[in-house]
Every structure is written in structure tokens, then in C-alpha cells.
């Protein structure tokens, strides 16, 4: 599969040089349409999401990995981090996929290279945020391996629901986008046997990109940094 770079978003190509152990790879912005096709086909969610930058792991003429960074979806997410950041200072890692052919450690290695790309090409971004989904039995091992800060899973106080329509589970935002509502009477018209369940609490991780702001950010965080979690035993609602 060939890739198309987006000239409006990318000035630098981050090529791995010999001696770094990954000389066969190149990291660069890829076309969002191509990124979407790869994510929908290969990511466990099989769905697309918010995208500001789609960064590809390129091996020869083939894309073997994609990291998608977008502006945080929730309206209150940015200000829930700390008061000194604005919307343009925060990106969310919304999707990450690496082909199984690339080996055990490629995911964390690639993620680290995307940090370098963002530092060089998106200097206004100070903080990255991401979530680990207990529904997929994830606790955030990749974030722990790349030294993200863990903030637990009690930040969001209100419960959210997932909706099963025609045999497929949907996030409430997706349900509203598709059918205009999550009300029982609306969804039963779509699928008379639809189901719903409470979403488990997601684990939240932060990564500080802006080194000269690190101390100021850490001192103003609204939620404490916690020890890494090892399982999903705290993801249920009391």
C-alpha cells in the first residue's frame, strides 16, 4: 500500500537512521483517508474518530502502523487537566495500530517516535491524553511502557451507556450521530430488541511533551498522579 503525505500538515519527515535499530522505517504524516481505511480494517474498535494528525510507520512502500492524534472529544477534557492549558495545547491519542508482523516492541517504539514528530512539528501541543478501555480488557500497558502519567478512572463522575443495535455496540455519541437520540422509544424503532449497558470506567493517562512547561503543569494538575493499575478491578460502578 502506498501512502500520500499531507503537505499542509507536515514539514519534516522523521527517518530512522542506522544505529537506532530500526533503519528500515520512516515516520511521517499520512493521508487521513488512508489512515481511516487502515484503522477501520485493523484496529480492535473498527471505527474512525477525531483526527488532527495521522502519523504513519512506513516500511518501504507499506504502512505498517498508524497513530491518530485528535483534539479531545469531550468538551470539558482540556480544563479537567490543569488551568494553564488551552484547547490548542492538548491532543488525544485516539487510535494506535501496529501490524502484527512488526514484532513485540514495535508499538512502544513507534509511539515514542510520534512524540518526537509532534515536538518538531506541533510546538503548541504541550500535553497528550489517552484512555485505556476496560471493555477491550485494556489497562494501558503501552502507556505504562512509554512513561505516561496515570490519573486513575474516577475523574468522570457521571455514568455513560453503550447501546447494542442490530448486534453491534455503539458509543452514545455514535448512537446520537446515527439516529439522533439515545432515547428508548427512538432506538426501539431501529431495533426492537436493542440493549444497553453501563460503560466501565476508563483509565486516563497523560504525557507531557513540553519539557519547559513540565514543572508548571505538574504543579497545577487538577487530579493526582497515581501508581499504575494492573487490572480492571476498579472499573465497575458502585
C-alpha positions in Angstrom: 0.0 0.0 0.0 1.4 3.4 -1.0 0.9 6.5 1.2 0.2 10.1 0.5 1.7 12.8 2.7 -0.3 15.9 3.6 1.9 18.9 2.7 -0.3 21.3 4.7 0.4 19.5 7.9 3.9 18.0 7.6 7.2 19.8 7.1 9.6 17.2 8.4 10.0 13.5 7.7 11.4 11.6 10.7 13.6 8.9 9.2 15.2 6.4 11.5 18.9 6.3 10.9 21.2 3.3 11.1 22.4 2.7 14.6 19.0 3.2 16.1 18.0 -0.4 15.3 15.0 0.5 13.1 16.7 1.8 9.9 14.1 0.2 7.7 11.3 2.5 9.0 10.2 6.1 8.3 7.8 8.1 10.4 5.7 10.7 8.7 2.2 12.2 8.3 0.0 10.1 6.1 -3.2 10.9 4.2 -6.2 10.8 6.6 -8.3 8.7 4.1 -5.6 6.1 4.0 -5.3 6.2 7.8 -9.0 5.8 8.2 -9.1 2.7 5.9 -6.3 1.1 7.9 -7.8 1.8 11.3 -11.3 0.7 10.4 -9.9 -2.5 9.0 -7.3 -3.3 11.7 -8.0 -1.5 15.0 -10.0 -3.5 17.5 -12.7 -0.8 17.5 -13.1 -1.0 13.7 -14.2 2.7 13.9 -12.8 6.1 13.0 -12.6 9.1 15.3 -11.3 12.6 15.8 -8.1 13.2 13.8 -5.7 16.2 13.6 -2.6 14.2 12.7 -2.4 10.7 11.3 1.2 9.6 11.7 2.3 6.5 9.8 5.0 3.9 10.4 6.3 3.2 6.9 8.4 0.3 5.9 9.4 0.5 2.3 6.2 1.5 0.4 3.9 -0.1 3.0 2.2 1.5 6.1 2.6 -1.0 9.0 1.4 1.3 11.8 -0.8 4.3 12.4 -1.1 6.7 15.4 -4.0 9.1 15.3 -4.0 12.3 17.3 -7.1 14.5 17.5 -8.4 17.3 19.7 -10.1 15.8 22.8 -13.7 14.8 22.1 -15.2 15.8 25.5 -16.0 19.5 25.9 -14.5 19.6 29.5 -11.5 17.4 29.0 -8.9 20.1 28.5 -9.8 22.1 31.6 -10.0 18.9 33.6 -6.3 18.6 33.2 -5.0 21.9 34.5 -5.9 25.6 34.3 -2.9 26.7 32.3 -3.7 24.8 29.1 -6.0 25.8 26.3 -7.6 23.7 23.6 -4.7 24.0 21.2 -2.3 22.7 23.8 -3.8 19.3 24.2 -4.1 16.4 21.7 -5.7 13.0 22.4 -4.2 9.8 21.1 -7.4 8.4 19.7 -6.2 5.3 17.8 -3.0 3.3 17.7 -2.4 0.3 15.5 0.7 -1.7 14.5 0.8 -4.7 12.2 1.5 -7.9 14.0 4.3 -8.6 11.6 6.4 -5.8 13.2 7.3 -7.6 16.4 6.6 -7.3 20.1 8.3 -4.0 20.9 7.3 -2.0 17.8 4.2 -0.4 19.3 6.0 1.4 22.2 9.0 2.2 19.9 6.7 3.7 17.3 4.7 5.7 19.9 7.9 7.2 21.2 8.8 8.3 17.7 5.4 10.0 17.3 6.3 12.1 20.4 9.4 13.3 18.6 7.4 14.1 15.5 4.9 16.2 17.5 7.6 18.0 19.3 9.2 19.0 16.0 6.0 19.7 14.0 3.4 20.8 16.6 5.1 23.0 19.1 1.8 24.4 20.5 1.0 20.9 21.8 2.1 20.6 25.5 0.1 17.6 26.7 -1.2 14.3 25.3 -4.1 12.5 26.8 -5.4 9.0 26.2 -7.7 6.4 27.7 -7.5 2.7 28.2 -10.7 0.8 27.6 -11.7 -2.0 30.1 -14.3 -3.2 27.6 -11.4 -4.4 25.5 -9.7 -5.7 28.7 -7.1 -3.0 28.3 -5.3 -1.3 31.3 -2.8 0.8 29.4 0.3 -1.4 29.2 1.5 0.6 26.2 1.2 3.9 28.1 3.0 2.4 31.1 5.8 1.2 28.8 6.2 4.7 27.4 6.1 6.5 30.7 2.7 8.2 30.6 1.3 9.6 33.9 -1.7 7.6 35.2 -4.6 9.5 36.8 -7.0 6.7 37.6 -10.5 6.1 36.4 -12.6 8.2 38.8 -12.3 11.6 37.0 -15.6 11.3 35.2 -18.4 11.2 37.8 -21.4 10.6 35.5 -22.3 7.2 34.1 -22.4 6.6 30.3 -24.2 3.9 28.4 -23.3 1.7 25.4 -26.1 0.7 23.0 -26.4 -2.6 21.1 -28.2 -2.0 17.8 -28.6 -4.9 15.4 -26.0 -6.9 17.2 -23.3 -4.1 17.4 -22.4 -2.0 20.4 -22.3 1.8 19.9 -20.9 4.6 22.0 -23.6 7.2 22.9 -22.1 9.8 20.7 -22.2 7.4 17.8 -25.8 6.5 18.5 -26.8 10.1 18.5 -24.9 10.8 15.3 -26.6 7.8 13.6 -30.1 8.0 15.0 -30.4 11.4 16.6 -31.1 10.2 20.1 -30.4 7.5 22.7 -34.0 7.5 24.0 -35.6 4.2 24.4 -38.6 5.0 22.1 -36.3 6.1 19.3 -33.9 3.1 19.5 -36.7 0.5 19.7 -37.9 1.7 16.3 -34.4 0.9 14.9 -34.1 -2.4 16.7 -37.0 -3.7 18.9 -34.5 -5.9 20.8 -31.9 -3.3 21.4 -29.8 -3.5 24.6 -27.9 -1.1 26.7 -25.2 -1.4 29.3 -23.2 0.9 31.6 -19.8 1.7 30.2 -17.0 0.7 32.6 -14.8 3.5 33.9 -11.8 4.1 31.5 -8.3 4.6 32.8 -6.8 8.1 32.0 -3.2 8.7 31.0 -1.3 12.0 30.3 2.1 12.6 28.6 3.8 15.9 28.9 5.5 16.9 25.6 6.6 20.4 26.5 9.6 19.9 28.7 10.0 23.6 29.7 6.3 23.5 31.0 6.6 20.2 32.8 7.1 21.5 36.3 4.3 24.1 35.9 1.9 21.5 34.5 2.7 19.0 37.3 2.2 21.6 39.9 -1.2 22.7 38.6 -2.8 19.3 37.7 -6.4 19.0 38.9 -6.1 15.3 39.5 -3.3 13.4 41.2 -0.8 11.1 39.6 -1.4 7.5 40.8 0.5 4.2 40.7 0.0 2.2 37.5 -3.0 -0.1 37.6 -2.5 -3.8 36.7 -6.1 -5.0 36.2 -9.6 -3.7 35.7 -10.9 -4.5 39.1 -11.7 -0.8 39.8 -13.5 -0.1 36.5 -17.0 -1.0 37.7 -19.5 1.4 39.2 -20.5 1.0 42.8 
